[in-house]
Amino acid sequence: MFSGTRPGLAAKLVALSLTLVSAPACISQMQTDIAANQKRLDSLEEDLEAKRKELEEALAEASRVLRRNSADQGLQIERIQQRLATMEGEIAELRHESSGTTKAQAEQSLELQRRLSEVARAAGMDVPIDSSEIPQKKKAHWDALTKAYRINKYSYTRALARAYVERYSKDEHADNAQYMIGSSYLKQGQAAAALGEFQKVLSTYRRGDALDETLFDMSQAFLEVRSCNDAGTALKALVKNHKSSKLVPQAKKELRKVRELGPADCDDR
């Protein structure tokens, strides 16, 4: 049949015929593979949705804890944060496996991350701040910081204050920004953390105008950790070295109270 056909052309025709014969089998295999991949993708999407629902429940639980304002709030929030972090890791793994999921799902995950940060900040926990949240101009940055401090947004205050100190370490407000970090911890009931931040004011900004406030608040923090002698030392330094401060009268009253405290009130007496 192919006696008059060139060898090369004959070989191509034979190969074409073999391809046509095997095509149905290849198509069938491809359909099987596609069906298997689709089944796995459906399963991954179901797992992802389940994890997302679990994360929603955890966020709701965090919100309930905040509303209760219980004494062990910090511990409960920490446990919830650990639970959320674990679930976020699991969701990340699922998201990696099902990278072909829709844009809407990706946006939902970002929204959950945003809400998670809001819950943590509402609980006063330190959360890294995105650079886009920090005003680029110094005045706008300072205004945002003072506003956050004024309305007791503790975590946001500290994030903005740390960024301000880093960016404008020689600025006239840098000592006040550092003071706000310590003050926000003290307001939140974290005296030990506050003392560490107040010490930075004393060691770094010896000529700043936040020294009197720092010393007074240090005395309050020392009292909270039952270190009465240190509280008295801070108050004495305020009275002696900052005579023109409006805090001096109050400091003298506090000093009298500290002197009346006994061993039952202090660990250092």
FIMARRO-931019 format. One line per field, with one value per residue (C-alpha): residue number from 1; residue in one letter; chain; x, y, z. Coordinates in nm, 4 decimals, padded with zeros to 6 digits. Example, Ala and Ser with C-alpha at 12.3 -4.5 7.8 and 13.67 -1.06 7.14 Angstrom:
REM FIMARRO-931019
pos c(1 / 2)
code c(A / S)
unit c(A / A)
c1 c(01.2300 / 01.3670)
c2 c(-00.4500 / -00.1060)
c3 c(00.7800 / 00.7140)
//
This chain:
REM FIMARRO-931019
pos c(1 / 2 / 3 / 4 / 5 / 6 / 7 / 8 / 9 / 10 / 11 / 12 / 13 / 14 / 15 / 16 / 17 / 18 / 19 / 20 / 21 / 22 / 23 / 24 / 25 / 26 / 27 / 28 / 29 / 30 / 31 / 32 / 33 / 34 / 35 / 36 / 37 / 38 / 39 / 40 / 41 / 42 / 43 / 44 / 45 / 46 / 47 / 48 / 49 / 50 / 51 / 52 / 53 / 54 / 55 / 56 / 57 / 58 / 59 / 60 / 61 / 62 / 63 / 64 / 65 / 66 / 67 / 68 / 69 / 70 / 71 / 72 / 73 / 74 / 75 / 76 / 77 / 78 / 79 / 80 / 81 / 82 / 83 / 84 / 85 / 86 / 87 / 88 / 89 / 90 / 91 / 92 / 93 / 94 / 95 / 96 / 97 / 98 / 99 / 100 / 101 / 102 / 103 / 104 / 105 / 106 / 107 / 108 / 109 / 110 / 111 / 112 / 113 / 114 / 115 / 116 / 117 / 118 / 119 / 120 / 121 / 122 / 123 / 124 / 125 / 126 / 127 / 128 / 129 / 130 / 131 / 132 / 133 / 134 / 135 / 136 / 137 / 138 / 139 / 140 / 141 / 142 / 143 / 144 / 145 / 146 / 147 / 148 / 149 / 150 / 151 / 152 / 153 / 154 / 155 / 156 / 157 / 158 / 159 / 160 / 161 / 162 / 163 / 164 / 165 / 166 / 167 / 168 / 169 / 170 / 171 / 172 / 173 / 174 / 175 / 176 / 177 / 178 / 179 / 180 / 181 / 182 / 183 / 184 / 185 / 186 / 187 / 188 / 189 / 190 / 191 / 192 / 193 / 194 / 195 / 196 / 197 / 198 / 199 / 200 / 201 / 202 / 203 / 204 / 205 / 206 / 207 / 208 / 209 / 210 / 211 / 212 / 213 / 214 / 215 / 216 / 217 / 218 / 219 / 220 / 221 / 222 / 223 / 224 / 225 / 226 / 227 / 228 / 229 / 230 / 231 / 232 / 233 / 234 / 235 / 236 / 237 / 238 / 239 / 240 / 241 / 242 / 243 / 244 / 245 / 246 / 247 / 248 / 249 / 250 / 251 / 252 / 253 / 254 / 255 / 256 / 257 / 258 / 259 / 260 / 261 / 262 / 263 / 264 / 265 / 266 / 267 / 268 / 269)
code c(M / F / S / G / T / R / P / G / L / A / A / K / L / V / A / L / S / L / T / L / V / S / A / P / A / C / I / S / Q / M / Q / T / D / I / A / A / N / Q / K / R / L / D / S / L / E / E / D / L / E / A / K / R / K / E / L / E / E / A / L / A / E / A / S / R / V / L / R / R / N / S / A / D / Q / G / L / Q / I / E / R / I / Q / Q / R / L / A / T / M / E / G / E / I / A / E / L / R / H / E / S / S / G / T / T / K / A / Q / A / E / Q / S / L / E / L / Q / R / R / L / S / E / V / A / R / A / A / G / M / D / V / P / I / D / S / S / E / I / P / Q / K / K / K / A / H / W / D / A / L / T / K / A / Y / R / I / N / K / Y / S / Y / T / R / A / L / A / R / A / Y / V / E / R / Y / S / K / D / E / H / A / D / N / A / Q / Y / M / I / G / S / S / Y / L / K / Q / G / Q / A / A / A / A / L / G / E / F / Q / K / V / L / S / T / Y / R / R / G / D / A / L / D / E / T / L / F / D / M / S / Q / A / F / L / E / V / R / S / C / N / D / A / G / T / A / L / K / A / L / V / K / N / H / K / S / S / K / L / V / P / Q / A / K / K / E / L / R / K / V / R / E / L / G / P / A / D / C / D / D / R)
unit c(A / A / A / A / A / A / A / A / A / A / A / A / A / A / A / A / A / A / A / A / A / A / A / A / A / A / A / A / A / A / A / A / A / A / A / A / A / A / A / A / A / A / A / A / A / A / A / A / A / A / A / A / A / A / A / A / A / A / A / A / A / A / A / A / A / A / A / A / A / A / A / A / A / A / A / A / A / A / A / A / A / A / A / A / A / A / A / A / A / A / A / A / A / A / A / A / A / A / A / A / A / A / A / A / A / A / A / A / A / A / A / A / A / A / A / A / A / A / A / A / A / A / A / A / A / A / A / A / A / A / A / A / A / A / A / A / A / A / A / A / A / A / A / A / A / A / A / A / A / A / A / A / A / A / A / A / A / A / A / A / A / A / A / A / A / A / A / A / A / A / A / A / A / A / A / A / A / A / A / A / A / A / A / A / A / A / A / A / A / A / A / A / A / A / A / A / A / A / A / A / A / A / A / A / A / A / A / A / A / A / A / A / A / A / A / A / A / A / A / A / A / A / A / A / A / A / A / A / A / A / A / A / A / A / A / A / A / A / A / A / A / A / A / A / A / A / A / A / A / A / A / A / A / A / A / A / A / A / A / A / A / A / A / A / A / A / A / A / A)
c1 c(00.0000 / 00.2894 / 00.5210 / 00.5145 / 00.5478 / 00.8735 / 01.0106 / 00.9997 / 00.6405 / 00.5444 / 00.6977 / 00.5063 / 00.1792 / 00.2419 / 00.3195 / 00.0053 / -00.2055 / -00.0585 / -00.1284 / -00.4891 / -00.5272 / -00.3806 / -00.5566 / -00.8753 / -00.6691 / -00.4718 / -00.7866 / -00.9414 / -00.6344 / -00.6361 / -01.0009 / -00.9268 / -00.6387 / -00.8476 / -01.1293 / -00.8825 / -00.7266 / -01.0678 / -01.1687 / -00.8545 / -00.9071 / -01.2665 / -01.1387 / -00.8758 / -01.1332 / -01.3596 / -01.0702 / -00.9835 / -01.3411 / -01.3567 / -01.0405 / -01.1727 / -01.4913 / -01.2836 / -01.0791 / -01.3992 / -01.5150 / -01.1805 / -01.2072 / -01.5561 / -01.4257 / -01.1491 / -01.4049 / -01.6133 / -01.3070 / -01.2404 / -01.5970 / -01.5829 / -01.2720 / -01.1871 / -00.8852 / -00.7131 / -00.7788 / -00.4144 / -00.3714 / -00.6899 / -00.5905 / -00.2465 / -00.4046 / -00.6384 / -00.3442 / -00.1606 / -00.4679 / -00.5074 / -00.1402 / -00.1712 / -00.4783 / -00.3187 / -00.0291 / -00.2655 / -00.4559 / -00.1289 / -00.0418 / -00.3816 / -00.3575 / -00.0201 / -00.1639 / -00.4668 / -00.2902 / -00.5479 / -00.8252 / -01.0153 / -00.9107 / -01.2090 / -01.0725 / -00.7347 / -00.9068 / -01.1036 / -00.7797 / -00.6279 / -00.9403 / -00.9078 / -00.5457 / -00.6525 / -00.9231 / -00.6776 / -00.4418 / -00.7302 / -00.8333 / -00.4758 / -00.4336 / -00.7664 / -00.6309 / -00.3251 / -00.0884 / 00.2016 / 00.1464 / 00.3918 / 00.2654 / 00.2722 / 00.4781 / 00.1704 / 00.0046 / 00.2822 / 00.2465 / 00.5432 / 00.5594 / 00.6948 / 00.4119 / 00.1444 / 00.3306 / 00.3445 / -00.0233 / -00.1227 / 00.0916 / -00.0472 / -00.4015 / -00.3484 / -00.1990 / -00.4838 / -00.7544 / -00.5616 / -00.4885 / -00.1981 / -00.0548 / -00.0918 / 00.0675 / 00.3739 / 00.4097 / 00.3923 / 00.6176 / 00.8879 / 00.8785 / 00.9017 / 01.2024 / 01.3731 / 01.3046 / 01.3545 / 01.5881 / 01.7196 / 01.3796 / 01.2544 / 00.9593 / 01.1639 / 01.1849 / 00.8079 / 00.7521 / 00.9730 / 00.7864 / 00.4540 / 00.5749 / 00.6364 / 00.3232 / 00.1047 / 00.2423 / 00.1752 / -00.1820 / -00.2274 / -00.1098 / 00.2274 / 00.4531 / 00.7676 / 00.7563 / 00.6886 / 00.9969 / 01.2200 / 01.0891 / 01.1093 / 01.4728 / 01.5428 / 01.4098 / 01.6464 / 01.9513 / 01.8964 / 01.7223 / 01.8870 / 01.7998 / 01.4497 / 01.1296 / 00.9706 / 01.1963 / 00.9568 / 00.6635 / 00.8909 / 01.0145 / 00.6636 / 00.5279 / 00.8334 / 00.7426 / 00.3930 / 00.5331 / 00.7763 / 00.4867 / 00.2968 / 00.5874 / 00.6145 / 00.9511 / 00.8808 / 01.2397 / 01.2871 / 00.9554 / 01.0757 / 01.4064 / 01.2255 / 01.0003 / 01.2962 / 01.4770 / 01.1711 / 01.1325 / 01.5041 / 01.5952 / 01.2731 / 01.1576 / 00.9579 / 00.7569 / 00.3828 / 00.4142 / 00.6238 / 00.3273 / 00.1769 / 00.5172 / 00.5631 / 00.2243 / 00.3127 / 00.6486 / 00.4798 / 00.2521 / 00.5468 / 00.7297 / 00.4276 / 00.4213 / 00.5498 / 00.6733 / 00.3212 / 00.3072 / 00.6633 / 00.9015 / 01.2093 / 01.1338)
c2 c(00.0000 / 00.2336 / 00.1039 / 00.4379 / 00.6483 / 00.7883 / 00.6096 / 00.9256 / 01.0001 / 00.6383 / 00.6472 / 00.9645 / 00.8104 / 00.5017 / 00.7179 / 00.9219 / 00.6096 / 00.4810 / 00.8164 / 00.8087 / 00.4573 / 00.5520 / 00.8889 / 00.7596 / 00.5905 / 00.9123 / 01.1205 / 00.8727 / 00.8898 / 01.2700 / 01.2766 / 01.0429 / 01.2626 / 01.5774 / 01.4169 / 01.3059 / 01.6537 / 01.8160 / 01.5801 / 01.6667 / 02.0391 / 02.0099 / 01.8305 / 02.0981 / 02.3731 / 02.1975 / 02.1709 / 02.5353 / 02.6425 / 02.4331 / 02.5952 / 02.9362 / 02.8705 / 02.7536 / 03.0720 / 03.2795 / 03.1050 / 03.1760 / 03.5441 / 03.5555 / 03.3959 / 03.6564 / 03.9339 / 03.7808 / 03.7678 / 04.1362 / 04.2281 / 04.0328 / 04.2250 / 03.9424 / 03.9440 / 03.6674 / 03.8357 / 03.8444 / 03.4684 / 03.3900 / 03.6156 / 03.4526 / 03.1077 / 03.2256 / 03.3809 / 03.0471 / 02.8701 / 03.1235 / 03.0968 / 02.7179 / 02.7443 / 03.0134 / 02.7745 / 02.4979 / 02.7332 / 02.8468 / 02.4852 / 02.4253 / 02.7481 / 02.6400 / 02.3087 / 02.4693 / 02.7675 / 02.7785 / 02.8928 / 03.2075 / 03.5659 / 03.6019 / 03.3304 / 03.5047 / 03.8305 / 03.6529 / 03.5223 / 03.8719 / 04.0046 / 03.7411 / 03.8422 / 04.2051 / 04.1177 / 03.9026 / 04.2003 / 04.4225 / 04.1755 / 04.1483 / 04.5261 / 04.5698 / 04.3366 / 04.5598 / 04.3066 / 04.4341 / 04.3629 / 04.4616 / 04.7642 / 04.7823 / 05.0681 / 05.1881 / 05.2637 / 05.5033 / 05.8612 / 05.9649 / 06.3243 / 06.3857 / 06.6128 / 06.3726 / 06.0882 / 06.2806 / 06.3755 / 06.0121 / 05.9010 / 06.1552 / 06.0743 / 05.7010 / 05.7685 / 06.0008 / 05.7438 / 05.4548 / 05.2522 / 05.0871 / 04.8602 / 05.1196 / 05.3843 / 05.1695 / 05.0773 / 05.4412 / 05.5583 / 05.3026 / 05.4011 / 05.7696 / 05.7145 / 05.5162 / 05.7707 / 06.0906 / 05.9987 / 06.3559 / 06.5226 / 06.7271 / 06.4892 / 06.1676 / 06.1531 / 06.2002 / 05.9212 / 05.6906 / 05.7946 / 05.7060 / 05.3523 / 05.3056 / 05.4932 / 05.2771 / 04.9642 / 05.1119 / 05.2037 / 04.8492 / 04.7070 / 04.5798 / 04.7521 / 04.5495 / 04.6252 / 04.9913 / 05.0179 / 04.8910 / 05.1569 / 05.4362 / 05.3493 / 05.4201 / 05.7730 / 05.8318 / 05.6865 / 05.8320 / 06.1669 / 06.3200 / 06.6730 / 06.5984 / 06.7496 / 06.4112 / 06.3292 / 06.4490 / 06.2480 / 05.9509 / 05.9598 / 05.9947 / 05.7075 / 05.4992 / 05.5405 / 05.4089 / 05.1152 / 05.0330 / 05.0347 / 04.7910 / 04.5465 / 04.6083 / 04.7834 / 05.0703 / 05.1878 / 05.2306 / 05.4147 / 05.6541 / 05.7073 / 05.8025 / 06.0479 / 06.2061 / 06.2537 / 06.4251 / 06.6618 / 06.7442 / 06.7767 / 06.9104 / 07.1757 / 07.3645 / 07.0594 / 07.0713 / 06.7151 / 06.8128 / 06.8704 / 06.5356 / 06.3690 / 06.4981 / 06.3536 / 06.0208 / 06.0215 / 06.0603 / 05.7658 / 05.5509 / 05.6226 / 05.4953 / 05.1625 / 04.8621 / 04.5079 / 04.3907 / 04.6269 / 04.6018 / 04.3213 / 04.5335 / 04.6283)
c3 c(00.0000 / 00.0861 / -00.1857 / -00.3691 / -00.0548 / 00.0718 / 00.3840 / 00.5985 / 00.5107 / 00.5723 / 00.9176 / 01.0035 / 00.8885 / 01.0997 / 01.4030 / 01.3435 / 01.3252 / 01.6508 / 01.8140 / 01.7009 / 01.8376 / 02.1777 / 02.2055 / 02.3713 / 02.6435 / 02.7079 / 02.7233 / 02.9638 / 03.1894 / 03.1789 / 03.2758 / 03.5659 / 03.6824 / 03.6543 / 03.8537 / 04.1231 / 04.1440 / 04.1644 / 04.4430 / 04.6387 / 04.5819 / 04.7053 / 05.0150 / 05.0782 / 05.0395 / 05.2904 / 05.5373 / 05.4838 / 05.5441 / 05.8615 / 05.9926 / 05.9015 / 06.1000 / 06.3959 / 06.3781 / 06.3682 / 06.6870 / 06.8526 / 06.7609 / 06.9051 / 07.2237 / 07.2428 / 07.2115 / 07.4919 / 07.7162 / 07.6524 / 07.7375 / 08.0631 / 08.1714 / 08.4120 / 08.6413 / 08.4451 / 08.1119 / 08.0111 / 08.0582 / 07.8683 / 07.5809 / 07.5694 / 07.5427 / 07.2722 / 07.0867 / 07.0995 / 06.9678 / 06.6896 / 06.5958 / 06.5665 / 06.3479 / 06.1345 / 06.0714 / 05.9703 / 05.7438 / 05.5869 / 05.5049 / 05.3517 / 05.1590 / 05.0215 / 04.9043 / 04.7487 / 04.5963 / 04.3206 / 04.5539 / 04.4748 / 04.5399 / 04.7716 / 05.0005 / 05.0165 / 05.1083 / 05.3825 / 05.5313 / 05.5293 / 05.6972 / 05.9701 / 06.0236 / 06.0571 / 06.3076 / 06.5010 / 06.5363 / 06.6469 / 06.9177 / 07.0425 / 07.0493 / 07.2275 / 07.4954 / 07.5268 / 07.3730 / 07.1655 / 06.7979 / 06.5213 / 06.3351 / 05.9592 / 05.8181 / 05.6294 / 05.9660 / 06.0687 / 05.9399 / 05.7287 / 05.8514 / 06.2010 / 06.3175 / 06.1955 / 06.3674 / 06.6951 / 06.6716 / 06.6120 / 06.9063 / 07.1524 / 07.0459 / 07.0941 / 07.4377 / 07.5348 / 07.4552 / 07.6168 / 07.3053 / 07.4831 / 07.2148 / 06.9395 / 07.1643 / 07.2251 / 06.8586 / 06.7486 / 07.0327 / 06.9560 / 06.5905 / 06.6877 / 06.9149 / 06.6427 / 06.3691 / 06.5689 / 06.8543 / 06.8826 / 06.8672 / 07.1627 / 07.2002 / 07.1971 / 07.5788 / 07.6040 / 07.3524 / 07.5597 / 07.8753 / 07.7094 / 07.6521 / 08.0237 / 08.1229 / 07.8981 / 08.0641 / 08.4084 / 08.3138 / 08.1902 / 08.5233 / 08.4010 / 08.6536 / 08.5871 / 08.2147 / 08.2928 / 08.5128 / 08.2342 / 07.9955 / 08.2555 / 08.3179 / 07.9499 / 07.9984 / 08.2923 / 08.1177 / 07.7695 / 07.8224 / 08.1295 / 08.0166 / 07.8918 / 08.0301 / 08.1029 / 08.3991 / 08.6700 / 08.5334 / 08.4868 / 08.8463 / 08.9853 / 08.7793 / 08.8682 / 09.2340 / 09.1618 / 08.9684 / 09.2512 / 09.4971 / 09.2782 / 09.2920 / 09.6694 / 09.6515 / 09.8902 / 09.9427 / 09.5685 / 09.5478 / 09.8177 / 09.6360 / 09.3140 / 09.4984 / 09.6811 / 09.3498 / 09.2063 / 09.5029 / 09.5204 / 09.1520 / 08.9974 / 09.2435 / 08.9791 / 08.8742 / 08.9354 / 09.0650 / 09.3698 / 09.6099 / 09.5173 / 09.5402 / 09.8976 / 09.9980 / 09.8401 / 10.0152 / 10.3548 / 10.2725 / 10.1658 / 10.4919 / 10.6859 / 10.5051 / 10.6940 / 10.6221 / 10.5496 / 10.2538 / 10.1261 / 10.0463 / 10.1101 / 10.4718)
//
